[in-house]
Amino acid sequence: MSPGRSGAWPAAAAAGFLPAVVVLGAMHYTDVLHLAPVHFGIALAGAGLLLARPYLCARTARP
């Protein structure tokens, strides 16, 4: 993780959670207790990205 490299982290978070949500949604599997870890992970990853945003979006100083 380095300053100014903000694009890869949201994509990595989406790549980690999106398949689970899409596949289970396509199967019409919506059990709240079973999907709670996925939703918790999405919320945790989102909070982490929001908290890391100032660092990830920082402009790097050029020598």
DRENDO-1510 file (C-alpha; in Angstrom, 1 decimal, always signed):
<recs>
REC; n; res; u; v; w
REC; 1; MET; +0.0; +0.0; +0.0 .
REC; 2; SER; +1.5; +3.3; -1.0 .
REC; 3; PRO; +0.2; +6.9; -1.2 .
REC; 4; GLY; -1.5; +7.7; -4.4 .
REC; 5; ARG; -2.4; +4.1; -5.3 .
REC; 6; SER; -6.1; +4.2; -4.6 .
REC; 7; GLY; -7.5; +2.2; -7.5 .
REC; 8; ALA; -6.4; -1.3; -6.6 .
REC; 9; TRP; -7.8; -1.6; -3.1 .
REC; 10; PRO; -11.5; -1.0; -3.9 .
REC; 11; ALA; -11.2; -3.5; -6.8 .
REC; 12; ALA; -9.6; -6.0; -4.5 .
REC; 13; ALA; -12.4; -5.6; -2.0 .
REC; 14; ALA; -15.0; -6.0; -4.7 .
REC; 15; ALA; -13.3; -9.0; -6.1 .
REC; 16; GLY; -13.3; -10.7; -2.7 .
REC; 17; PHE; -16.9; -10.1; -1.8 .
REC; 18; LEU; -18.8; -9.7; -5.1 .
REC; 19; PRO; -18.6; -13.3; -6.2 .
REC; 20; ALA; -20.2; -14.5; -3.0 .
REC; 21; VAL; -23.0; -12.0; -3.2 .
REC; 22; VAL; -23.7; -12.6; -6.9 .
REC; 23; VAL; -23.6; -16.4; -6.7 .
REC; 24; LEU; -25.8; -16.6; -3.6 .
REC; 25; GLY; -28.1; -14.0; -5.0 .
REC; 26; ALA; -28.4; -15.9; -8.3 .
REC; 27; MET; -29.4; -19.0; -6.3 .
REC; 28; HIS; -32.0; -17.0; -4.4 .
REC; 29; TYR; -30.2; -17.9; -1.2 .
REC; 30; THR; -30.9; -15.0; +1.2 .
REC; 31; ASP; -30.6; -16.5; +4.7 .
REC; 32; VAL; -29.6; -13.5; +6.8 .
REC; 33; LEU; -27.6; -15.6; +9.4 .
REC; 34; HIS; -25.7; -17.4; +6.7 .
REC; 35; LEU; -24.9; -14.2; +4.8 .
REC; 36; ALA; -24.0; -12.1; +7.9 .
REC; 37; PRO; -20.3; -12.8; +7.6 .
REC; 38; VAL; -20.3; -11.6; +4.0 .
REC; 39; HIS; -22.2; -8.4; +4.9 .
REC; 40; PHE; -20.0; -7.8; +7.9 .
REC; 41; GLY; -16.9; -8.3; +5.7 .
REC; 42; ILE; -18.2; -5.8; +3.2 .
REC; 43; ALA; -18.9; -3.3; +5.9 .
REC; 44; LEU; -15.5; -3.8; +7.5 .
REC; 45; ALA; -13.7; -3.5; +4.1 .
REC; 46; GLY; -15.7; -0.4; +3.3 .
REC; 47; ALA; -14.9; +1.2; +6.7 .
REC; 48; GLY; -11.2; +0.3; +6.2 .
REC; 49; LEU; -11.2; +1.9; +2.7 .
REC; 50; LEU; -12.9; +5.1; +4.1 .
REC; 51; LEU; -10.4; +5.4; +6.9 .
REC; 52; ALA; -7.5; +4.7; +4.5 .
REC; 53; ARG; -8.7; +7.2; +1.9 .
REC; 54; PRO; -6.6; +10.2; +3.0 .
REC; 55; TYR; -3.5; +8.0; +2.7 .
REC; 56; LEU; -4.4; +6.2; -0.5 .
REC; 57; CYS; -5.5; +9.4; -2.2 .
REC; 58; ALA; -2.5; +11.5; -1.1 .
REC; 59; ARG; -0.5; +13.2; -3.7 .
REC; 60; THR; +3.1; +12.0; -3.7 .
REC; 61; ALA; +5.8; +14.6; -3.5 .
REC; 62; ARG; +8.0; +14.6; -6.6 .
REC; 63; PRO; +11.7; +15.2; -6.1 .
</recs>
